[in-house]
Structures are given as structure tokens and as C-alpha cells.
Amino acid sequence: MKEYRVWAFARSAAPNLPALEEQLADVMREADRRGYIIVNSCMEQKYGTEFWRPALFSMLTAIQQGRVNAVMVQSLDRLSHDITTLYRILRFLQNHGAVLITTENNLQYELYLTGLESRILARTARTGKRVPWEVAVDAD
């Protein structure tokens, strides 16, 4: 099993701080249950279509600096609702060898539904970089 140094991330535009705190707590509990190392966490009350978000950029900076190699969220839309923004984030993760892990939904299925899975797989074939999600390893 790969050792993940995780940044737990939560986002909601709803003005409901207890719900946002619970979202983050759920992600952190799941990271702990899976045995991941939680390096840091953050939450933000922002719209998912906004790109310029301080918490998001703190997390991306930690990835760029090599302090974190995984981002954990409840679902893909916690990062953004905008496909272009999601693709930019996934490319960033891929460029830095980090992965995205979701706790409530199958990430590859979510990416398939958005059309991003095929774009990332094509980029993987072009660049030789790993896909930015967990890859299940078959047991022998």
C-alpha cells in the first residue's frame, strides 16, 4: 500500500459552518480509517465555480512543495463545479505526482461522467505521468 500524505479538503457555498465542519471531519475520519497520514486540512465557504480560493491555493502549494502527495475530498464537486477548473487541478496533481481520493463516490466514475477521465488518460499516454487517482492493485 502506498503511503499517502494527505491534505483533507472541504468546501461548501452554503452558509452552514457546522455542516462544513462535519464534511471535513468525515473526510479526516476516513483518511484515518485508511491509515493515511493527515498532513493538513482546510475548509472554505466559497462557490465551486470560483477558482481563486485561498484554501485551494494553500493545498496546491503544499503539493508543489512535496509536503503532500494526496488530496482527499468527499466528492469531485468539492474541488469545483467547473470542468475547466477541475481539469486544471487534475493536471496540476498529475504534474506533481499527487492523487485525488474521494470518500463518498467512485472518483473514476465521476470523472467518466464529466468527460475528464478520457482527457486525463490521453494526457497520461502523451506524457507518461501517472493518473492522478488511486489505482487498484490486483492481489496475487
C-alpha positions, -999 to 999 in steps of 0.1 A, spaced: 0 0 0 13 34 -9 19 58 19 -2 88 13 5 122 30 -30 137 28 -45 171 27 -81 168 37 -103 194 20 -139 205 24 -159 232 5 -194 244 5 -211 276 -6 -239 271 19 -237 294 49 -238 264 73 -205 262 92 -215 231 113 -222 212 81 -189 223 65 -170 213 97 -188 179 96 -178 174 60 -142 180 69 -144 157 99 -159 129 78 -130 132 53 -105 132 81 -121 101 98 -120 82 65 -83 92 59 -75 79 94 -95 47 89 -75 40 58 -42 46 76 -32 77 57 -10 104 72 -30 136 76 -6 164 70 -31 193 69 -67 202 63 -88 231 53 -123 241 46 -138 271 27 -171 286 22 -169 295 -14 -187 287 -46 -174 257 -66 -172 278 -97 -146 302 -82 -110 294 -89 -92 320 -68 -97 304 -34 -71 308 -6 -77 273 9 -74 257 -25 -41 275 -33 -27 266 2 -33 230 -7 -18 233 -42 13 250 -27 18 221 -3 16 197 -32 40 217 -52 64 218 -23 62 180 -20 47 180 15 15 163 4 10 136 -22 -27 131 -19 -59 153 -16 -89 138 0 -124 151 -5 -160 138 -2 -166 141 -40 -152 157 -71 -175 187 -68 -159 197 -35 -130 210 -56 -151 227 -82 -182 225 -103 -164 239 -133 -150 213 -157 -122 236 -168 -111 243 -132 -113 206 -124 -91 197 -154 -66 223 -143 -65 209 -108 -62 173 -121 -33 183 -144 -16 200 -115 -19 169 -94 -7 147 -122 23 170 -129 33 168 -92 27 130 -88 -2 136 -64 -35 118 -63 -71 128 -56 -91 105 -33 -128 107 -28 -147 93 2 -183 92 -9 -182 84 -47 -162 64 -71 -138 90 -85 -132 73 -118 -169 71 -124 -173 108 -116 -145 116 -140 -160 94 -167 -194 112 -163 -177 146 -167 -156 135 -196 -124 142 -177 -113 106 -174 -107 102 -211 -89 136 -212 -66 126 -183 -60 91 -198 -50 107 -231 -27 131 -213 -12 102 -194 -5 84 -227 12 115 -241 33 124 -210 39 91 -193 28 106 -160 7 86 -136 -31 91 -134 -40 114 -105 -62 89 -87 -57 57 -68 -51 27 -89 -64 -6 -75 -37 -33 -75 -49 -69 -80 -38 -93 -53 -20 -124 -65 
